[in-house]
């Protein structure tokens, strides 16, 4: 009995050591180049880690791609549901962070913490405005979940939102945002579907074990 009790205590302690507070944010994404498509972005964020899933549906394609930063190796790990035609196994692809290029060409970045606040999905948020030489992004950032998402900007360099967070080393997670060009036309927007607090472990930020490294398999 004493041995069983010790094992139970050990399991509880182990779970406590590896579990942490987390936030799962589901958003509807739109931009000028994806008319006719439905894109859903899901961020899984702990205080120090993140994972992003993007589901794309347009009537012909229905797929989900995943993006997992591996800070220990300075790589972004990517994989998709299912496997490519003709492939014998599921694969993931590591991309060195120095090879990640941004699809947005901007400079002169400035960040204004407006002090405006509102509650979104039960979470206190602050309005933050990010301006560049070509765009203005208005976003609402969580204030009561202190995540270091900004540190992952090098892995998601096409995100106006993470660009702004990284500029100021600002903790929090964007729940809603709209980015416009200097003429006022919408470039992209994120509309919140849901935001859920949950416990997360290190395993939530790993590539599933059934996926093999494409570089190591030589495919």
Secondary structure, DSSP 8 states (H G I E B T S, - for coil): -HHHHHHHHHHHHHHHHH-EEEEEEEEEEEETT-TT-EEEEEEEEESS-EEEEEEEESSS-EEEEEEEEETTTTEEEEEESS--TT-SS-EEEEEEGGG---S------EEEEEEEEEEETTEEEEEEEEE-SSEEEEEEEESSS---GGGGGGG-TT-HHHHHHHHTT--S-EEEEEEEETTS-EEEEEEEEEEEEEEE-GGGGS--TT-EEHHHHT-
